[in-house]
Amino acid sequence: MKLEKHLLSILESLHDAVIVIVKDSTIVFVNKAYSEQFQVPAKKIIGRKLKEIEGDSRILEVLKSGKSLINDCSYVHSLKKDVCANITPLIENGEMIGVVTIMKDITELTKVQDELTKYKRDLSYLQEQLDRRYFYKLESKSSVMQKAVQLSKQVADTDASVILYGESGTGKEIFANSIHEASKRNNKPYIAINIASIPDSLFESEMFGYEDGSFTGSRKGGKKGLLEMASGGTLLLDEIGEMSLNSQAKILRVIQERKFQKVGGTKLYSIDVRIICATHRNLKDMIKAGQFREDLYYRINVVPIHIPPLRNRKEDLPFLSNTILNELCLKYSKHVRMSEEVLRIMEQYEWPGNVRELVNVLERMLVVCTKQFFESDDLPEYFFLDRHPSSINSNNKISPSIVSPLFTTKLDVLLEKMEREHIEFIIKNTRNRTEAIQKLGISRKSFYTKLKKYQIE
């Protein structure tokens, strides 16, 4: 059997489209599959030059270079199709006489790929929106805070042990709740417990629960503990630094073995709970003092997240104040806005109670305010005391004293005195006038106008 006699039959039997052109780009053959897939009758194109039909054809590149293109995907304008082709030179006696191309219509595949890309892009966008929903209360302009939030997002979808370090009121529970909401456990319980609120004598019964009749006065039928209540979800152990050494040993065993026994029982219960810890204490110092177990520390300190105090991220005060105020306005059905004057005064305060104190201050102001905008006299009196907590800044430099408001002192006089003292303070604690202007957040013209007004040298 001589294959040469059957060459056309072989090409016609292929399910893939085949097109053959000779050296001058004349089309000399297309098989039935080509005509059917691309709806182009053979007689319409055989004898025509490919460069006249598809001037940018990849086949012409191979005809010119003599180098094959394998699995080459491109859009063919004359066919209005996406195709994937194997384009191979035809060699006879060491000389290229033409090109044979075997191609597939991948238009539908390309559409599917485009749709998949679109879905991935949409999914990424939705994920960003979900992250914003989960962490929107933690938005910040502070690089330190942004780092803490980003780390929280990264570990949210894992079961890695997280411990949140931060002063009281910095928002440790908001972080923990956000991590839970952004995790795969978000459809399961989230339970937060402050360890300091549990007497050591009740730790086991509260944490592990108890069996029926385990002690006098116990609830009939027994009681579920916090670990069982949080099954499948997340348990926040807030202020873990307040846990006694005895209780630390018990919780360490549970974390290691992932099992616990109820008080008065012998049955072992398996747990599927993510434990997040939080503290305002320095656990390393407590370990040195013999107040905290080192082995427990290394179990819970896998991913430490440090939350900065509000005094170290005062650039967030406008956003935080407006976010909190909007929620409070809904709660009290009132509409009050924050003035720039009040915000400036708030930025001079050190906020020892952090965000929790900010919430309390805004709520107090909103409750007593009868105007559309907060004014300085809506702020608590201690904001204006000579030696209020903001009198020392993070660099231990004395900030401008703010005189106590007297009933006989007019507001504009009081504000001018505050402004003068603050400008003097900034000038004294910056390297030059340019830095002072940046710190004050005013224009150069306004700065020198105020220097002249207050006769500041």
C-alpha positions, 0 to 999 in steps of 0.5 A: 500500500502506497500512502501517497495515493491515499494522502487526500483521503487521510487529510479528508478523514481528519476531524480537525481543519486542515489548510495547505498553502504553497510558497507564494501563499496560494491556498491549494487544499482545505479539507471538509472539516475546514469547510464545515467548521468555518463555513467556507466552501473549498472552491471559494478559497482554493487558488487564492492567495492567503496574504490577500485574505488574511494579511496578518496570518500566522501561517505567513510568518511560518512561510517567511521564517521556515520555523514551526508554530505549535499550539499557536492561538490567535484570532483570524479576522477573515473567519471571525474565529479564535483558533489554535493551530499547529503550523508546520513547513512542508520540506521537499529535498531540503527546501520548503515548498509550502506550509500545512496547518492543522487548526481547531476552532476555540472560539467557545473555549475563549469565551469560557476563558473570558467568562472565567477571567471575568468571574475571577475578577468579580470574585476578587472584587466581592472578596474585597467588599467582604473584607471591607464589610468585615474590617470596615470599622478597622480602616486606618491611615496609620501604617501600624494599624494597617499592618495589624489589619492586613495580618488579621485578614491574612490569618482569618481563613486559617485556624492558626492561634492568634493573640491580640495585644493592646491597651484596654479599649483599643478594639481587641474584640472588634479585631477578634470578631472581624477575624471570625466573620472573615473565616470559614467558621462565620456561620458558627458561634462566636463567643467572647469571654473576659477571663477576669470576670470568671472566678478561679473556682468557677473556671472549669464549670464555665469553660468545660461545663458539668454533668448532671448531679456533679455537685450540690446545686448543679443544674438538672441535666448538666450544663454546656461549657463555653468550649461546647457552646462555641463548637465549630466556631470561635472562642475569644479568651479576653484578658488571658493574662488574668488567668491563674496558673491553675487554670492555665494548666487546664486550658493548655491541656485542652489546646494540646489534646483538643479534648476536654472533660466536663466537671463530674464526668469521665467522658472525653469530648472532642473540640473543633474551636478556634481560640483567639486570645487577647491581653493588655499585659506583657506576657513575657514579663509575666513569664519571668515573674512566674505568673504565666506558663511559658508552654502556654505562651508558645501555644497561643502566641503563634500569630501575635497582632499588636494593636496601637493605642489611639494616641499613636494614630490620631490621624484616624480620629476623623474617620473613627469619630464620624463612623461612631457618630453615625451609629450613635445618631441612628441609635438616638434618632438625632442628626449632629455633625462634628465641627473642625474646631471640636475635632482639633481639640479632640486631637490634642487629647491623649485618649487614655481610654482609647477607642472605648473612651472615644465612644463614651465621649461622643455618646455623652456629647450627642445625648446633651447636644441640642444643636446641629453641630458639636461645639467646644462646650459640648466636650467634657470639662476635663478636656480643658483642665490645665493638667489633663492626660494630654499634657504629656505627648508620646515624646514626653514633651509638655504640650500647651496647657489649656485653661479651664473654661470660666463662665466669665471667659468668652469662647473666642478669647478661650479659643485664641488662647488655646490656638496661640499656646498650641502654635508656640508648642509646635514651633518649640518642638519642631526643627523648622517653620516648614515642619511646624506648618505641616504639623499644624495642617495650615497654609504658609500664609495662614501660619505667618498671619497667626504669628503676626496676630499673636506676636510670636517670634 
